[in-house]
Amino acid sequence: MSTPTPTRSPGAGPASAVPGSLAQVARSAASARMPTLAVAALLAITLAASVALQPAFFSPYSLSASFATFLPVATIAAAQTIIVLGGGIDLSIGTIVTLASAVSVVLMDGDNSRLPLALAAGLATGAACGLVNGLVVAGLRLQPIVATFATSSVFGGLALLVLPQPGGTASPALTQVFGMVLALYIPIPAVLLLALWLAWRLLRQHRFGQYLYAVGGNADAAYTSAVPVSSVRVFSYVAGGTVAALAGVALLADSGAGDPTLGTELTLGSIAALVIGGTRLKGGSGGVGGALVGAIVLSLIQSLVFFAGVPTDAREFVYGCIIIAAIALAGLLTAGGGARRPAFTRGKAGTR
């Protein structure tokens, strides 16, 4: 009896698998690009509206003023993003900005010779606040949203003790450098914004940056791959606190004086900016670059509400509605997308 010859079913085998694999790769690539395309679309829309309402938007003076406004919001959004990528969140980040700014302005007291010490003390304050948050979250295993809500009151109270009322004078050198415009009408805040993005790109390529995505994406899998989960979480809060202190210095350089409530309203704005920029609140996906653009979009929306002539008593309502629409649009455009998480090889269990 002859043995029947097996027939290849349609669509089976390597020849048919290749087109499917290519299609899957194409879908994955398109999905990964969606957050970038979404935030780019929102930026283009807000820029077009800004130019329509402000014909002199791209004048040297207007650009300098705009980037001076963008920088503090973008910096605190970058700080929040570093923490969220690691699976955490920081509701105290606005008061960290305030406390770091208060410490800096009290120490410099309008004296240029005290500027280096004041800046170092401000950055150290931000790092110390981040360390406290990291130890509470990673060491005591408290929920980040609850723990940082509590430390927010602590840091805010310390800011009031350091600077009970608005006052103090920033160093003249700090405010002068912050207001400078370089060749080709490039303001210093724009250069600082670019430097912040470049620093993030370096951190992203470092082992810590890879660990950050791994812990935020799946802490248990990262633990079994020898990633020191607890150390990464603590370091994410320290890094976030340090960057938040830079936002406090930027606010101080822009205003020229201290304020014990300076950064209180920036916390929720930082979360909105990173969501608009394509970072997921569950962690492990997104990046600081998108958050920076998201912060610029938020600042542009706020100025649009002003220049559109919205009555003062209705501005907050209109601004809130536009922010909801922007977040919803970003969510729709990035549905199913997200940045790829770095791959890790399995090894010995790490330290939680």
N, C-alpha and C positions, 0 to 999 in steps of 0.2 A: 504494500500500500504506500502510495506516495505521500510524503510529508507536505502539508500545505505550506505554501510560502507566505510568511507574514507580510501584510501590507502596511505601509506607513499611513497613519491617519492624517487627515488634512490638518495643517498647522502644527504638526509635531516635528521635533528634531531641531538641530542647531540652525538650519537654514531659516526656519520660521521664528526661532527665538531671537534672532538678531534684530529684526524690525521692532519686535516688542520691547527689547532692551533699549534700543535707541529712543523709542517713544517714551519709555519710562525715564530715561536720562533727561530728555527734553522737558518732560513735565516737572521733574525735580529742579532743573535749572530755572525754569520759569517761576516755579513756586518760591525758590530762594531769592529771586530778584523782585518779587512782588512788594515786600516792605520798602525797598529802595525806590521803586517806581511810585508807590503810594505817597511817600513823604515828599518826593520830588514834585509830584502833581500838586500836592497841597501848597508847597513852597511857590510854585509857579502861579497858582491862583491868587495867593495872598500878595505876591509881588506885583502882579498885574493890577490888582485892586488898589494897592498902595500907590502905584504910579498914576493911576487914574484919578485918585483923590488928592495926590500931592505931586504936581508936575515937577517940582524941584527935588524929588526923592533921591536922585542920584547925584545931587550937588555935593561938593566936598563937605560942607557944613552939615548937611542932612545925613550923609553917610557916617560921619564921625559921631553925631548924636545917636544915630540908630545903633551902631555897634557898641557904643558905651552902654546902651540899654540891653542889647542882646547878651553881652558877655556874662554878667552875673547870673542871669536866668539860665543860660546855656551851661555855665560851670556847675551850678547846683544840680542841673539835670544830669550832667555827666557823673557827678558824685552819686546820685541816686541810682543811676544805671549800673554802676559797678557793684553796688550792693544787691540790686534786684537780680542781676545776672547770676549771682551766687546763691539765689534762692531766698534772699531776705528782703526786707524793706525797712526804711528808716523814717519814722514820723517825727524824729527829733532833728532832722537835718536843717530845718529852718532856724531853730534855736542854736544849733552849732554855728551857723553862719553869723548869727547875732553875737554870740559869745566871743568868737574869734575876732570879729570886727571891734567889739568893745575893748577887748584886751589890747589890740593893736593901737587903737586911737588913744587910749589912756597912756600907753607907754611912749608913743611918739610925741604927743602933745605939741604938734606943730614944729618940731625940731628935726631938721634933716639928719643931724648926726645920730639920732635915735632910730632912724628908719630901719637899718638892718636888724637891730634887736627886736623892734616891734613886729616886723614881718616874721622873724623866726619864732617869736612867742605866739603870734597868731596861728601859724601853721602847727606848732606844737600843741596848742589848745585844741585845734580840730582833730589832730591825731589822737590825743588823749581821750577826747569825747568818743571818737570812733572805737578806741580800745575798750572803753567802758561798755559801750553797746555790744561789741563783739563778745566780750567775756560773759555778759548777761545772757545773750542769745545762745552762744555756742557752749558756754560753760554750765550755766544753770538750766539750759534747755527750755527757756521760756519762749512763747510765741513772739516772733519779731514785732508784730504790729502792736502787741500789748506792752512788751518791754520798752520799745522805743517811744511809745506814747507816754509812759511814765518818766523816762529819762528826759523827754522834752520839757517837762515841768522843772526838772532839776537844772537843766542847762539854761532855761529861760530865767529861772530865779537867780542863778549865778551871774547872768548878764546884767540883771538889775542891780545886783550888789556891786559889780564892777563899775557900772555906769548907770546911776539911778535915774537920770533924765537925759534927754538928747543934749549933746554938747561935745566938747573936745574938738580939736583941730587936727586934720590930717597933715602930714608933712607936705610942704609946698612942692618938693621934688616929685612926690608920688602923684599929685594931681596934675602937675605940668607934663610929666612923661605920659600919663594916661590920656591926656588931651592932645598929644602930638599927632601930626599927620605926616607920613613919610612920602617918598616920591610916588608919583602916579596916584596921588590922593588916597593912599592906603592908610587908614587910621591905626594907631597902635592897638586898640582893642581887637581889630580884625586879625592882626598878627598874633596876638595872644590866643585868639580863638583857634587859629591854625596850629599854633604850638600845642594847644591842648589836644587837638585831634591827632597830631603826630605822636605825642606821648602815649595816647591810647593805642595807636597802631603798634608801637614798640611793646607795650604791655601785652597786647593781644598775642604777639608772637612769642612772648616769654612763657616759660612753663606755668607760671602762676595764672596767666590769662587762659591757658588751656584747662588748668585745674578748675578755674572759675566756672567755665561753661559745663564742665563735667559734673561738678557738685550741684549747680543749679538745674541741670537737666535730669539727673538721677543720682541722688546722694548715695543710695545703697549700692548701685553699680560702681560709682566712683570709689566707694569704700573697699569693695572687693578688688579693685584695680590698683590698690596701694596708694590711693590719693589721701593725703591727710585732711579729711573733711573739716574737722573742727578748726584746724589752723587756717585753712583757706577761708572759712567763714569769718574768723576773727580778723584776718588780714583784709578782707573785703570791706569790713566796717572801718578799719583804720585808714585804708586808702580813700574810702568815701568821705570820711571826716576831714582828711587832709585837703582833698579837692574842694570840699565845702568851705573850708577856711579860706581858700583862694577866692571863692565867690564873695566872702565877707570883705576881703581886701579890695576886690574890684568895686563893690558897692561903696566902700569908704573912699576910694580914689575918685569915684564919680561924684559923690555928694560933697566930699570935703569935710564931713563932720560925722560924729558917731550918733547912733540911735539904738536904744536897748530893745526896740521892737522891729529892727531893720529887716530881718529875714523871716519873720513869723509867717507871712503870707506866701512864702516861696515853696513850702513843702508840697502842697497839693499841685502847684504848678509844675514842680519837678516830676511828679508822677504822671501828670497829663502829657508833658513833653516827651517822656520816654515811651509812653503808649502810642502817641502820634508817630514817633520815630520808628516804630516797629518792634520794640522790646516787649516781650510777654511778661506779665507780672508773676507768672509761675516760675520764671527764671530759665536760664540755659539757652536763651535765644534772643538775638538782637545785638545791639552794640551802641557805643557812645556816639559814633558818627550820626546815626539816625536821631539820637536824643538831642544832639546839638542843633540839627535842622528843625526838629520838633519844637525846640525852645524858641528858635527864630520865628517859626510860624505863629507860636503863641504871642510873642511880642508884637508881631505885625498885626495880628487880629486885634489886640488891645488898642494899638494906635489907629487902626481902621475905624473902630467904634468911636473913637474921639473925633477923628477928622470927618466922619460921616455926619457929624452934627447931632448925634443921639443925645437927647436931654440927659442931664446929669443924674437924675433920679432913676433913669431907666438903663444906664450904661451897664451896671453889673448884671442885670437880667439879660440884656442882649448879648453881652460878652459870654455869659454862661451858656446861653443857647447855641451860640456859634461854636464854642468849645465842644459841646456835646455832639454837634453835627460833624465837626472835624474828627473827633475820636471815632464816631460811628463810621464815617467814610473810610478812615484808616483801617478800622477793623474789617469792613467789607472787602476792601482791596487786598488785605493781607490774609484773608481767611484761607487756612490750609498752608500758608507760607511760613517763612521764618528762616533764620540763618542756620546753616548746618552746624551741628555740634562737633567738636574735634573728636576723633576716634581714639580710643584707648585700648591698649592690650591688657589682658587680665594678668594679674600677678598676685603677690601676697596681699593680704588685707592691710589697709592703711589704718591710720589713727583717726578715730572719729573725734 
